[in-house]
Structure formats: structure tokens, C-alpha cells
Amino acid sequence: MAKNKNNQAIWGTRIKKNSSNLFKKIGNSIDIDKRLYKEDILGSIAHVEMLFKQKIISFKVKNKIIYGLNKIIKEIVNNKFEFEKKYEDIHMNIEKRLFKIIGEDAGYVHTARSRNDQVITDFKIWIKTASKEIEINIDKVIKSSIKLAEKNIDTIMPGFTHLKNAQAISFGHYLMSYVEMFYRDKKRFKNNLDNLEENPLGVAALAGTSFNIDRNYTTKKLGFKRPTNNSIDTVSDRDFVLDFLYAVSVCSMHISRIAEELIIWNSEGFNLIKLSDKVVTGSSIMPQKKNPDLLEYLRGKTGNTYGNLFSMLTILKGLPLSYFKDLQDDKEIVFKSNDTLINCLKIFDEVLKNCTPNKKRMLELANTGYMTATDLADYLVKNCSMSFRKAYEKTAAVVNLAEKRKKKLNELTINELRKIEPGLNEDVLKVFDLNNSINSKKSYGGTSFDNIKKMIMKYKKND
């Protein structure tokens, strides 16, 4: 094997002139992909074990390479490894160091593989681990949401449509709606794992290899379920990256939606919640201010994750098969989105633990806006042999009457109601009670207190 005495790039025997400084600057990715060092070494160890098993390399060479790789990982963990930009990426940095540790036998490590299949193998393993870490953090948010919901099953608040008072709901039911969203997020990341279970290692640059390798062996060693089927697709595939970025974007959107609501509710105009001093900031000029900066941070960061998804979609949209330099950006995009989401989930969990509903104000607001009007319409259908559209007209007339007389629905007398519908009994007055209104919504998924208790128990059992 030819020696690389000049410490030059691996392709230096073919390309005679040194790269320009500008190209060197944009061509290296070590500052980004050094995060893949564990995965890269893990893949290399599995690869050389397979090469030995297939009698492509000797026992002695296999042991020397594994010894060197284990030494490198210790150096990196102990911050004694020097990452050099001139070696471009994590793969070549590790290989160059391996040459220094064990000598020319390090050259066997790249037998029957390319950086094309090497990097995608590393990346898939990394995203599998990242997805599981995100699931753990989503679980924490779900648990904190359920805990707050359990404390507020009987806390009555207005449910909004168009940000206008619509129908009375439980604050616990509101919180459980976000549990549903985060639970779907968790399933989304879990479902993505199946597309990450195909092992790319062994397809080499794009066409496979002439060596008698055993891809099933490395598949098992690296924790995959099956090898990929087509070598060209394998090195050009970034669908799994898009799946990850999409899942991050949707989860970020859910965080942003509830952050937006809590920002509004924390305002003096609504005053529905109070945030602890632990999760607010002050003003440089207005001493009285307590600003929901963390919630605004969560809302704002969603734009970053959307941008990362769109960046990756745009990179891929015009790429022919198979590998191109454009794909180098995938790692930075994924790392940024992952780090942002992990941070946002941790922040949001902290906000949930430091958020208190203003129960008095919630009830006060729930008593405005004629929110039991639909309950009256339902009562008329059930008790007065009306179609819902007829009941709707009658109820609208009742609301108009209450509005004209500047009364709430529960302040109207039975005689006033009978002016609209003469056949009403006094038991109709019960429909205007907010507790009765909420508890009447017994259909599966509804806001009745019993339903909420059952749903909370369901999620606790699934934990």
C-alpha cells in the first residue's frame, strides 16, 4: 500500500495541486460532523470485524485496527484528540489518527466501503439515538401536562373559537388536548425509527463492492434490522432526514401554539394564568414588567425548525442520483433542529411546572359571552320536539333578549324565557349552570369531568 508521507488529502495521488484556501474553508465539515465520532468508530469496528469474518483481512490486522479505534475514542472523550480541518471530516480525521497509532495497517479499514455509505450509516445511527432522546423529553412534557391537568379537572374556563367565548370547558380538558398533540409527536418519532432500520454499510460509493462482504453481519452488529436493497438509492437517500426534520417541525409547532395561547392568557387583557418569576424576565425601563420571554422564545424558534426542513427539501429537489456535495449540509441542519427542539422541550416543561391558572378569572370569563346557548338549543331538541335548526332560531332569540336587557342567560327568568318558547318548564334553568353544561358533554372525548378523569387514567396506564 502506498504511503501518504506528505500528510495530504487521501486523493493527493490523483489531484496534484493543493486546494485553494477558499475551497479548504468551505470544503471541510469537521466542525459539524465531529459529533458523529462515536457512530463512526462503532461502524468501523463492525466493518473490520466483518472483513475478518469474511477472511478479507487477518486476525492481527483486525485486532490492531480495533485497538487503535478504541484508543481514539478514549482520546476524544478525554479531550485529547486534535480535530484537524485539513483532513476535512470526522471519517478522515479518525483514519489519519489511526495511521499514526498503528501504522500502515490502518489502510485496511476502508476496504470495501466508501465515505458515502460510511457517513449515512453514522448519520442513521445518530438520528436513531436522537429520536429516542426526543421521545424521553416529550414524555416529560406529557407527564407535566397530565399533572397540571389532574389538579384542574374542575377548573372551569371558556373554550374559544375564533378567540371568542364559545362553550365552557375544563382547564384540565384543555391541557389534555395538548397531551394528545405531544403523544402524536412521540409516535411520529417512534414511527420514523422503522425507516432508520435499514443498514447502508456495504453499498460503498454507489455500486456496491466486489469484495465478498456480509451485510447481514454488520446489520446485526450495528443494531439495524435489515440491509438496504439498492446501492444507488442508499447513498442518495435523505428521506429519513426529511422525516426527522418534519417530526421536529410539527412538535415545534405544537409547542408554539400553546406558547402563543399562554402569552395571550398571561396578558392583563385576559389574566387567565400566572407565570412564576422563574420563567419571566423584566424590562430595562419599566420596573413593573414581567415578560413571558421564554414563551416568546419557544414561539420564535419554530421558525428556525421550519427553515431547516425547507432547506433540506430545497437541497434535495433538484439532485440527480447519486451523491453530491450538496448533501454535506444535511448534518448541520439536523443537528441544529435537534438541539433546538430538545432545548424547547426542556424550557416548556419548566414553564408548565411554573404556570398557575387564575381560577377566579377563568370562571368569571366563562360566565360571559352566553356560552350556554348551545346547551339551551340541545335542551329544546330533547324536550320540545324541535329540530336543531328550529331550536337554534329560538335560542338566538333568547340570546338577543338577554343582550337587549343586559343580562346573562342564567339571569333570565322563566317568564322571560316563555315569551320565546311558552312550553318551557323551570328545569330549563339548569342548562345555564356551567358545571351542568360541562358535565353534560359525556360523549367520548368530551369535556365532562368524568371523561377527563378517565382519560388521565388511560395515559397514566400507558406510561
N, C-alpha and C positions, 0 to 999 in steps of 0.2 A: 504494500500500500504506500502511495506517495505521501511524503511528509509535508506538512504545512508549516514550514520553518519560519516563514515571514509573518505568521500570526494574522494572515489576511483573511478576507471573507472566503467561505468554503468554495465559491465559484471562481476564485482567483486564478485557477489554472486555465480557465477559458476566457475570462474577461481580463485583459491585460492592464487597462488603465484604471487608476483609482477613481472611485465615485467622487462627484463634486461635493463640496461641503454642504450645499443646499440639499442635495439628494440624501446625503447621510443623515441630515437633520430630520427630513420627513420620512425617510425610509425605515428608520428603526422604531420599534414598538416596545422596547424593553421596559420603559417606564409604566406602560399599561399592562402588558401580559406577564410581568413577573408575578402577578397574583396567581398564575397558573402553575407555580413551581411544584406544588405537591402532586397535582394531577399529572404533570409532565413526567415527573420521576416515577410515579406509580405506573404510568403507561409504559415507560421504558423498561422497568423491571419485568412487567408481564411479557413484554415483547421479547426480551432476551431469554427469558425462561422458555418461551415458546420456540425460539430459534434453537436452543439447546435440545429441547424435546424432539425437534424435527431433525436433529443432527446437522444443523446448518452451522452452528458454532460449537466449540468444545466446552467441556465442563469447566476447564481452567479459565477460559475467556469469559464464560458466563459469570463465574464467581467474582472475577476481577471487576467486571462492569458493575455488578450489583454492589460490591464493596464500595466502589467509587461513588455510585449514586447515593448510597446511604450516607456516605461521608458528606456529600454535597448538601443533602437535605438538613443535616445537622449544622453545617456551616450557615445555611440560610436562616434556620430557626434561631441560631445564636448570633445573628447579625455579623457574621464573619465572612460572608460571601460578597464579592465585589461584582456587581452587575455592570457590564461594560456596553456602552452604546454602539461601539464599533462592531459588536457581534450581533447586532440587530434585534434579536428577540430572545425569549426565555429558552427556546429549544437550543439555539446555538451557544448561548451563554453557558448552559449546563454541559453541552457537549465539549466545548472548549476547556472548561474546568476539568472534565473527565479525562481529557488528553493529558492535562498537567498532573493528574493524580496517578493514572495507571499506564500512561504511555500510549503507544500505537494501537494497542488492543481496543482502545476506545472507539476506533474507526468501525468496529463491527456493530456498534449499537444501532446504526442507521441502516443496516442490511434489511432489505425487503419492506422498507417503508419510506414515506416522504414526509416533509413538514406539512403537506396538505392533509393527509389523514391523521398525522400526529396532533395537529392543532385542533382539529374538530373533535378528536377523541378527548383531549384535555378539556375542551370547552363544554362538551356534553356532560362530562363528569362534574365539572364545576357548577353548571346550571342545575343538575340534579340535586346537589348539595344545597345550593342557594334556594331552590324551590322549597325544600324541606324546612330550611330556616325561616323562610317567609311564612310557611304554614304554622310554625310554632308561634310566631308573633301575631298572626291573625287569631290564633286560638286565645291568646292573652286578651286581645281586644274583645273577642266574643264573650269571654268569661267576665270581664269587667262590665260589659254592656248588660249581661244577664243579671249580674249582682245589683247593678243600679236599677234595673227593671223590676227585680224582685222586691226592692224596697218601695217601689212606686206603682204597684198594681192598682191601688185605689186612689191614685193621684189623678184627678180629672183635669183635662186640658182641652182646648179647642183643636180639632183636626182641621187642617186647612186644605182648600183647593183654590188655586189662583192667589194664594196668600190671604184669602178671605175666610172668615169663620164658616165652617161647613157643618160638621157634626161633632158631638162630644166624643172624645176617646180617652183612654187611659194613657198616661205618660209611659207606663210600663209597656203598653202595646206599641207605642211609637218607637221605643228603644228596641223592641224585638223585631221591628221591621228592618232595622239596620243589622241585626243579628242574621236575618235571612240573607241580606246582601253579602255580608262578610263570610257567611257559610258557603255561598256560591263561589266567592273568590277562592276560598280554601279548596273547594272541589275543582276549580279551574286549574289551579297549580298542580293538584294531585292528578288530574286527567292528563296534563301535559307530560307527566312522567313516562307515560306509555310510549310517546314518540321519542323519548330520550333513551329508550331501552335497546336501540339498535347500535351495535358496535361498529364504528367506522374503521378501526385499526386494521390494516392489511390491504386496503384498496390502493395504497401507495399514492402516486401523483394524480392519476385519474383512470388508469387502465388495469389496475391490479398488478401482480408480480409473477415472475417466472419461478420464484422460489417455492418450494413445497411447504408453505406455511399452514398452520392450523388456526383458522379464525375462530372456531368454536372454543378453542382453548383460551385464547385471550378474552373472548366474550365472557366466559365464566370467571376468569381471574379478575376482570375489571368490574364485575357486578352488572353486566348487561344481560339481556335475555336472549338476544339473537344477533347475528351479524347483519349488516346492511346487504341489500340484494344487488345493487348496481353501483359500480365503482365511480362512474361519471357523476351520477346523482349525488353520491355520498360526499364528494369533495366540494360540490357546488351548493349543497342543501343548507339553507339557513331558515327553513320553516320553523324549526324548533326555537330559533332565536325570536322570530316573529310571535310565536305562541307565548313565549315568556314575556316579551315586551307588551303584548296585548293584555295578558293577565295582570301585569303590573299597572297598566294604564286604567283598566276597569276598577281595580282595587283602589287606585289613587282617586279615581272619580267618585267612588263611594265615600271615601274619607272627605273629599272636597265638599260633597253635598251636605253631609252632616255638619261639617265645619261652617259652611255658609249659614245653615239654619241656626247653629249655636251663636254665631256672630250676631245675627239679627235678634235672636231671643235675648242676648245679653245687653242689647241696646236699651237705653232709657225708654224708648218708644214702646217696646214690648215688655221688658223686665220680667221675663219668664224664668230665667236661670241666673245663678250667681256663680262666678268663677273664683276659685281660691287665689290668693295673692301669689301662690306658687306658679301659676300659669298665666299671669298677666304682666304687663310692663307699664311703666309710667310715661309721662310726657316731659320733654326738656323745658317746656314753658308753662304748661298748665298743671299745677300741683294736684288738682283733684282727679286727674285722669287715671283710669285703669283700663288699659287697652288689651283686647284679645289677640295679641300679636302671634301667639303660637297657632291659633286657629287660622289666622290670615296666612301664616307660613304654609300650613297644610293646604290651604286652598290654592295658593300660588304655585306650589311645587308640582301640582297636577299638570300644569302647562309644560313643565320640563319633561315629564314622562311621556306625554303625548308627542312632543317634539322628537324624542328618541325613537318612538315607534314609527313616526312618519319618515324619519331619516333612514331607518333601515329599509322600509318599504321602497323608498326612492332609490336607494343604492341598488336594490335587487331588481327593480322593474325593467332595466334595460341590459342586464348582464347575460351574454351568451354563456353556454357551458364551456369550460367548467370552472377553473379557479382564476380569479383576478385580484389584483392588489386592492381593489375597492373593498373587498371583504375584510380587510385588516381592521376597518373601523368597527366591526361588529362587537368586539370585546369591550372597547371603551364605552360604547353605547349601552351595552348590557350592564357593565359594572356600575355606571352612573345611575341607571334606573333602579338597579337592585339596592344600591346604597341609599338612594333617596327614599324608596318605599320602606325599607327597614327602619330608617330614621323616623319617617312619618308615622308608622305604626306604633313605634315606641312613644312618640310625642302624644299621639291621640289617646293611647292607653293612659298616659299620665293625666291628660285633660279629663277623661272620663272619671278618674279617681278624685278629681278636684272640681267636679261640677255638681251643683245642688239646685234642684228645682225650687222655684218660688211658688209653692203650692197655693198660697192665698191668691196671688195674682193670676195663676193659671185658672183657678176656679172662677175668679171674677171675670176674666176674659171669656171663659166658656159660657157664662151667663149672658153674654151679649151676642147680637147677630142672629137671633131667632133660630138657634141651632137645633131645636127640637121640632122644627117644622115638618121634616120628613117623618118623624115619629107620629105626628098628627095625621099625616096623609096615610100612613100604614094603618093607623087605628081606624080611619074611616073605611078603608078597604075591608078590614077584618070584621067590623061591627055594623056597618051601614049599607052593606051590599052595593058598594060602588066599585067602578073600575078605577085603576090607579090614576088615569088621566083626569077623571072627574074629581077624585079626591085631591089631586094636585091643584085643580082650579079652586076648590073650596078652601084648601089650606092657604093658597096665595091670598085669597080674600081675607082670611083670618090675620095673616101677617100684615096686610095693608091696613086692617083695622087697628092692630096693635101699634103699628107705626104712626098712624094718624093720631091715636090717643096717647102716644109717647109712653107706651107700656111694654114690658117684656111679655112673652107668651104666657109665662106662669103667673102673671099678674092679671090676666083677663078673667072675668067672672064667667060662670056657666051661662048666665043670661046673655052676656055679650057674645059668647060662642054660639048660642042658639039662634042668634039673629042671622048667622051664616048657615047653620045647619040645625033646624029645630029639633030633630030627633036625638040630640046628644044627651047622654047620661053624665052624671057628675064624675064617674070613674075616668072620663076622658082627661081630667085634670092631672092624672098620674103620669100621662105621657110627657108632660113638661118637666118632670123631675129628671135631672141629669144622671143620677145613679140608675134610675129605671131605664133611661134611654140607653146607657152603656150596656147594662146587663141584658137588655132585650136583643142585643146583637150576638146571638148564640150560634149562628151558623159557623161552620168550621172556618177558622182563620179570622173570625170576628173579634171585636174588642171587649167582649164581656169579661168580667173579672175571672170567672171560672176558666174560660178559654185561655187566658193569659197564664194562669197557674199551670194548666195542663201543658202548654207549650214550653214553659220554663222547665218543667219536669222532664219533658221529652228531650230537650237539649242537654240537660244535666245527665240523663241516662246515656246519651250518645257520646258524652265526653270520654 
